[in-house]
Amino acid sequence: MMKRAKALFLGLLSPSSLLLAGSVSAESATRQLNMPRGVTEVSQAAYDIHMIMIWICTVIGVLVFGFMFYVMYAHRKSRGVTAANFHENLVVEILWTIIPALILIVMAVPATTALLKVYDTGNPDIDIKVTGYQWKWQYEYIGEGVKFMSELRTSQDEIYGRAPKGEHYLREVTQPLVIPTNKKVRFLITGNDVIHSWWVPDFGVKRDAVPGLFTAAWAKTDQPGTYVGECTELCGLGHAFMPVVVEVKEEAEYEEWLAGKKEEAALYASTIGKQWTFDELMVKGEEVYGRSCAGCHQANGEGIAGVFPALKDSPIALGPAEGHIGILIEGVAGSSMQSFAEQLSEVEIAAVVHYERNAWGNDVGDIVQPIDVLNFKQSQ
Amino acid sequence: MAHGPSQNFFSRWLFSTNHKDIGTLYLWFSFAMFLLGGFFAMVIRAELFQPGMQLIKPEFFVQMTTMHGLVMVFGAIMPAFVGLANWMIPMMIGAPDMALPRMNNLSFWILPFAFTMLTATLFMEGGGPNFGWTFYAPLSTTYAPDTVNYFIFGVHMMGASSIMGSINIIATVMNMRAPGMTYMKMPLFVWTWVITAFLLVAVMPVLAGAVTMMLMDINFGTSFFDAAGGGDPVLFQHVFWFFGHPEVYIIILPAFGVVSQIIPTFSRKPLFGYSSMVYATASIAFLSFIVWAHHMFTVGMPIAGELYFMYATM
């Protein structure tokens, strides 16, 4: 406790001390009060302006409050001072209008330069589409055929205090976004359902993910490492549980990773026709359900009355498999049940549909195979 | 007929047209809402006392944050200043009462009903509003619980109450100043309230427009805020903040007025630069209409818009 208080105090007093002390680990960033200087041109420009402004404010604050304190102390009534009754002074009033105006103009210059940098999204080396979902991020490497979901990895047990909290509690994901050093990476950001906001403080990037709209941001850094951010637009129940994690790798390492990802995608495409057993699907389905469905429909399948319908004993889960698959592929218009066609693979959809039909006392007993899902998609 | 207020408790407080009684009602209502909103805040802080989930579930937590914001802004702060205005303005300008005493009564008595309805949603199926006090679409439309309709009706009622209260203050100050009480002799609290009242009359209808568009999107198949139907979620934010930024000044200007009365009184000297304070307050009010999008810097506006709103804000 004392240690944390001291760290906070240090962070407050001398914002650069933590940075000078060594490399910025994710841990120190969480305990630091001042904004991080970050690792990109944009974040450093923002940091520099921030510091200029803070110092200007500090100087003005000390002068004004110091003067006020002096006046109140030196001219207090108990010393027998009587109030002077002047109440207009044109020169003073003009002065204290013009001086702040000049300070503002001085501040506007670096602010404009920095803002132009933020918007300099042209000529990228790599384009990555970032899509906000309730409550996870999807990253698509445009032109590479690589696309994946990045979801919270912290377990429900840790969140609910049934297990000790790990070192990266709520700041860890299933698959981080990976980008190379020394390349200009452009993020094309959009939302799938509600508005989210993609924030990586060390990159100086915070952009809203608005459904139906694309916004752009960019980053280029020479410092490999892991950089963590959050969703910064209230997006519903899971808002606190969709961290952004970006890994910056050396270029060669990145190429290797990307090749691995492409191979994975190819391998997956070739195994989609595999016949799964009842139990394999239940295991896989429970995992997918916990990740993608339990947030609303709850782990026990009972939903939340009036908001999220129960799946246990639901006519859809007990009805024909085709209708059940259809709900996942198409979503339910006008409700928060979104389409999962882009979020989950055919295998995952098959497994989770199978699981929902055969868990919590639902006992349809049929087997839903990935190929059924693929056939459904193709018949659309 | 006897003078003074009715001796019957109910007829005195329910049917009152006395500016001081209504001011008292406003202040007590505001205090009650302050305790309620404060209670919501306590629930939030209790849950956040330790990391992880201890006391309440996420669906209740977001209802608490939303209700805390709504109750504090619309239920505690705004009625508190209307209460002060009711008490002080007639006395400060030498008027016997407010210009429209029956409307004064109505504008108060709308509020308890609006807030009862808003708070009652917490006990309904689906829970209360859970989309934050800024209720950004589509979280507050497509993805909202059904009780959002009560919230919308509640906001309409609060808006009607505020507009009536403001018209009353403007009418009182314009028509009922004592002989010799020229505009530039009015106490600064009266000035800040007149300016606030004009802000309220201008922006509360904008808020009403925003929630009406939500109502249409939710119930009548329009797509104001849905890109899939040709609308734009960002439109909501523009409309909301066109109300929301002046709202900041609606809340702060009367407080500036209070400070400008108290400090000169206790330092035993006249206010320094009275006339420039009046002009400055009016300029702030005007500027508050043209800087709204600085609440939306991360939404991805074009660079020209971003620069304009930055300069205008500075």
Chai-1 contact restraints between the chains, C-beta under 6 A:
chainA,res_idxA,chainB,res_idxB,connection_type,confidence,min_distance_angstrom,max_distance_angstrom,comment,restraint_id
A,A83,B,R268,contact,1.0,0.0,6.0,A-B,restraint_1
A,A83,B,K269,contact,1.0,0.0,6.0,A-B,restraint_2
A,N85,B,K269,contact,1.0,0.0,6.0,A-B,restraint_3
A,H87,B,P270,contact,1.0,0.0,6.0,A-B,restraint_4
A,H87,B,F272,contact,1.0,0.0,6.0,A-B,restraint_5
A,E93,B,G273,contact,1.0,0.0,6.0,A-B,restraint_6
A,E93,B,S276,contact,1.0,0.0,6.0,A-B,restraint_7
A,L104,B,M314,contact,1.0,0.0,6.0,A-B,restraint_8
A,A108,B,M314,contact,1.0,0.0,6.0,A-B,restraint_9
A,Y119,B,I303,contact,1.0,0.0,6.0,A-B,restraint_10
A,I159,B,G52,contact,1.0,0.0,6.0,A-B,restraint_11
A,I159,B,M53,contact,1.0,0.0,6.0,A-B,restraint_12
A,Y160,B,M53,contact,1.0,0.0,6.0,A-B,restraint_13
A,G161,B,G52,contact,1.0,0.0,6.0,A-B,restraint_14
A,V194,B,P138,contact,1.0,0.0,6.0,A-B,restraint_15
A,V194,B,L139,contact,1.0,0.0,6.0,A-B,restraint_16
A,V194,B,Y143,contact,1.0,0.0,6.0,A-B,restraint_17
A,I195,B,Y136,contact,1.0,0.0,6.0,A-B,restraint_18
A,I195,B,P233,contact,1.0,0.0,6.0,A-B,restraint_19
A,S197,B,T298,contact,1.0,0.0,6.0,A-B,restraint_20
A,K206,B,T298,contact,1.0,0.0,6.0,A-B,restraint_21
A,R207,B,T298,contact,1.0,0.0,6.0,A-B,restraint_22
A,R207,B,G300,contact,1.0,0.0,6.0,A-B,restraint_23
A,D208,B,T298,contact,1.0,0.0,6.0,A-B,restraint_24
A,D208,B,V299,contact,1.0,0.0,6.0,A-B,restraint_25
A,V210,B,P233,contact,1.0,0.0,6.0,A-B,restraint_26
A,P211,B,A227,contact,1.0,0.0,6.0,A-B,restraint_27
A,G212,B,A227,contact,1.0,0.0,6.0,A-B,restraint_28
A,T215,B,G300,contact,1.0,0.0,6.0,A-B,restraint_29
A,L234,B,G132,contact,1.0,0.0,6.0,A-B,restraint_30
A,L237,B,P58,contact,1.0,0.0,6.0,A-B,restraint_31
A,L237,B,E59,contact,1.0,0.0,6.0,A-B,restraint_32
A,A305,B,E125,contact,1.0,0.0,6.0,A-B,restraint_33
A,G306,B,E125,contact,1.0,0.0,6.0,A-B,restraint_34
A,G306,B,G126,contact,1.0,0.0,6.0,A-B,restraint_35
A,V307,B,G126,contact,1.0,0.0,6.0,A-B,restraint_36
A,V307,B,P145,contact,1.0,0.0,6.0,A-B,restraint_37
A,S336,B,Y143,contact,1.0,0.0,6.0,A-B,restraint_38
